Amino acid sequence: MRAYAKHAAQTVTPSELAGNDVADSAQDQGESDVMGAVLGKETDQLFEMDCALQRISDGTYGLCEATGQLIPAERLRAVPWTRYSLAAAQAIEQRPQTAKNHAG
């Protein structure tokens, strides 16, 4: 959460563009774009963690949302917020992009 807050603050802090040349401005923009991507990934992970906590409350944590089968403990240790078994996650990743958008 601290890293997320720090990254969020860095993305909204206006850079000091006054007096910068084109190269400096381009570098600032590039750094801002990278920080935005990092922030987006962190936002997604925090959402997934919140969903995992909800599944714990609901008593459905550790069940694959695609198959209804138990997710192996070693997968849960590796990715505690996962919704899917490894096989199901790989199948979802191999789907065309339009099918992924509807998979939720």
Contact map, one row per residue, 1 for C-alpha under 8 A:
11111000000000000000000000000000000000000000000000000000000000000000000000000000000000000000000000000000
11111100000000000000000000000000000000000000000000000000000000000000000000000000000000000000000000000000
11111110000000000000000000000000000000000000000000000000000000000000000000000000000000000000000000000000
11111111000000000000000000000000000000100110000000000000000000000000000000000000000000000000000000000000
11111111100000000000000000000000000000000000000000000000000000000000000000000000000000000000000000000000
01111111110000000000000000000000000000000000000000000000000000000000000000000000000000000000000000000000
00111111111000000000000000000000001001100000000000000000000000000000000000000000000000000000000000000000
00011111111100000000000000000000000000100000000000000000000000000000000000000000000000000000000000000000
00001111111110000000000000000000000000000000000000000000000000000000000000000000000000000000000000000000
00000111111110000000000000000000001000000000000000000000000000000000000000000000000000000000000000000000
00000011111111000000000000000001001100000000000000000000000000000000000000000000000000000000000000000000
00000001111111000000000000000000000000000000000000000000000000000000000000000000000000000000000000000000
00000000111111100000000000000000000000000000000000000000000000000000000000000000000000000000000000000000
00000000001111110000000000000000000000000000000000000000000000000000000000000000000000000000000000000000
00000000000011111000000000010000000000000000000000000000000000000000000000000000000000000000000000000000
00000000000001111101000000000000000000000000000000000000000000000000000000000000000000000000000000000000
00000000000000111111000010000000000000000000000000000000000000000000000000000000000000000000000000000000
00000000000000011111000000000000000000000000000000000000000000000000000000000000000000000000000000000000
00000000000000001111100000000000000000000000000000000000000000000000000000000000000000000000000000000000
00000000000000011111111110000000000000000000000000000000000000000000000000000000000000000000000000000000
00000000000000000011111110000000000000000000000000000000000000000000000000000000000000000000000000000000
00000000000000000001111111000000000000000000000000000000000000000000000000000000000000000000000000000000
00000000000000000001111111100000000000000000000000000000000000000000000000000000000000000000000000000000
00000000000000000001111111110000000000000000000000000000000000000000000000000000000000000000000000000000
00000000000000001001111111111000000000000000000000000000000000000000000000000000000000000000000000000000
00000000000000000000011111111100000000000000000000000000000000000000000000000000000000000000000000000000
00000000000000000000001111111110000000000000000000000000000000000000000000000000000000000000000000000000
00000000000000100000000111111111000000000000000000000000000000000000000000000000000000000000000000000000
00000000000000000000000011111111100000000000000000000000000000000000000000000000000000000000000000000000
00000000000000000000000001111111110000000000000000000000000000000000000000000000000000000000000000000000
00000000000000000000000000111111111000000000000000000000000000000000000000000000000000000000000000000000
00000000001000000000000000011111111100000000000000000000000000000000000000000000000000000000000000000000
00000000000000000000000000001111111110000000000000000000000000000000000000000000000000000000000000000000
00000000000000000000000000000111111111000000000000000000000000000000000000000000000000000000000000000000
00000010011000000000000000000011111111100000000000000000000000000000000000000000000000000000000000000000
00000000001000000000000000000001111111110000000000000000000000000000000000000000000000000000000000000000
00000000000000000000000000000000111111111000000000000000000000000000000000000000000000000000000000000000
00000010000000000000000000000000011111111100000000000000000000000000000000000000000000000000000000000000
00010011000000000000000000000000001111111110000000000000000000000000000000000000000000000000000000000000
00000000000000000000000000000000000111111111000000000000000000000000000000000000000000000000000000000000
00000000000000000000000000000000000011111111100000000000000000000000000000000000000000000000000000000000
00010000000000000000000000000000000001111111110000000000000000000000000000000000000000000000000000000000
00010000000000000000000000000000000000111111111000000000000000000000000000000000000000000000000000000000
00000000000000000000000000000000000000011111111100000000000000000000000000000000000000000000000000000000
00000000000000000000000000000000000000001111111110000000000000000000000000000000000000000000000000000000
00000000000000000000000000000000000000000111111111000000000000000000000000000000000000000000000000000000
00000000000000000000000000000000000000000011111111100000000000000000000000000000000000000000000000000000
00000000000000000000000000000000000000000001111111110000000000000000000000000000110000000000000000000000
00000000000000000000000000000000000000000000111111111000000000000000000000000001100000000000000000000000
00000000000000000000000000000000000000000000011111111100000000000000000000000000000000000000000000000000
00000000000000000000000000000000000000000000001111111110000000000000000000000000100000000000000000000000
00000000000000000000000000000000000000000000000111111111000010000000000000000001111000000000000000000000
00000000000000000000000000000000000000000000000011111111100000000000000000000000000000000000000000000000
00000000000000000000000000000000000000000000000001111111110000000000000000000000000000000000000000000000
00000000000000000000000000000000000000000000000000111111111110000000000000000000000000000000000000000000
00000000000000000000000000000000000000000000000000011111111110000000000000000000000000000000000000000000
00000000000000000000000000000000000000000000000000001111111100000000000000000000000000000000000000000000
00000000000000000000000000000000000000000000000000000111111110000000000000000000000000000000000000000000
00000000000000000000000000000000000000000000000000000011111110000000000000000000000000000000000000000000
00000000000000000000000000000000000000000000000000000011111111100000000000000000000000000000000000000000
00000000000000000000000000000000000000000000000000010011011111100000000000000000000000000000000000000000
00000000000000000000000000000000000000000000000000000000000111110000011100010000001000000000000000000000
00000000000000000000000000000000000000000000000000000000000111111001111000000000001100000000000000000000
00000000000000000000000000000000000000000000000000000000000001111111111000000000001110010000000000000000
00000000000000000000000000000000000000000000000000000000000000111111000000000000001100000000000000000000
00000000000000000000000000000000000000000000000000000000000000011111000000000000000100010000000000000000
00000000000000000000000000000000000000000000000000000000000000011111100000000000000000010000000000000000
00000000000000000000000000000000000000000000000000000000000000111111110000000000000000000000000000000000
00000000000000000000000000000000000000000000000000000000000000110011111000000000000000000000000000000000
00000000000000000000000000000000000000000000000000000000000001110001111100000000000010000000000000000000
00000000000000000000000000000000000000000000000000000000000001110000111110110000000110000000000000000000
00000000000000000000000000000000000000000000000000000000000001000000011111110000000010000000000000000000
00000000000000000000000000000000000000000000000000000000000000000000001111111000000000000000000000000000
00000000000000000000000000000000000000000000000000000000000000000000000111111100000000000000000000000000
00000000000000000000000000000000000000000000000000000000000000000000001111111111000011000000000000000000
00000000000000000000000000000000000000000000000000000000000001000000001111111111110000000000000000000000
00000000000000000000000000000000000000000000000000000000000000000000000011111111000000000000000000000000
00000000000000000000000000000000000000000000000000000000000000000000000001111111000000000000000000000000
00000000000000000000000000000000000000000000000000000000000000000000000000111111110000000000000000000000
00000000000000000000000000000000000000000000000010010000000000000000000000111111110000000000000000000000
00000000000000000000000000000000000000000000000110110000000000000000000000010011111000000000000000000000
00000000000000000000000000000000000000000000000100010000000000000000000000010011111110000000000000000000
00000000000000000000000000000000000000000000000000010000000001111000000000000000111110000000000000000000
00000000000000000000000000000000000000000000000000000000000000111100001000000000011111111000000000000000
00000000000000000000000000000000000000000000000000000000000000010000011100100000011111111000000000000000
00000000000000000000000000000000000000000000000000000000000000000000000000100000000111111100000000000000
00000000000000000000000000000000000000000000000000000000000000000000000000000000000111111110000000000000
00000000000000000000000000000000000000000000000000000000000000010110000000000000000111111111000000000000
00000000000000000000000000000000000000000000000000000000000000000000000000000000000111111111100000000000
00000000000000000000000000000000000000000000000000000000000000000000000000000000000001111111110000000000
00000000000000000000000000000000000000000000000000000000000000000000000000000000000000111111111000000000
00000000000000000000000000000000000000000000000000000000000000000000000000000000000000011111111000010010
00000000000000000000000000000000000000000000000000000000000000000000000000000000000000001111111000010000
00000000000000000000000000000000000000000000000000000000000000000000000000000000000000000111111100000000
00000000000000000000000000000000000000000000000000000000000000000000000000000000000000000011111110110000
00000000000000000000000000000000000000000000000000000000000000000000000000000000000000000000011111110000
00000000000000000000000000000000000000000000000000000000000000000000000000000000000000000000001111111000
00000000000000000000000000000000000000000000000000000000000000000000000000000000000000000000000111111100
00000000000000000000000000000000000000000000000000000000000000000000000000000000000000000000001111111110
00000000000000000000000000000000000000000000000000000000000000000000000000000000000000000001101111111111
00000000000000000000000000000000000000000000000000000000000000000000000000000000000000000000000011111111
00000000000000000000000000000000000000000000000000000000000000000000000000000000000000000000000001111111
00000000000000000000000000000000000000000000000000000000000000000000000000000000000000000001000000111111
00000000000000000000000000000000000000000000000000000000000000000000000000000000000000000000000000011111
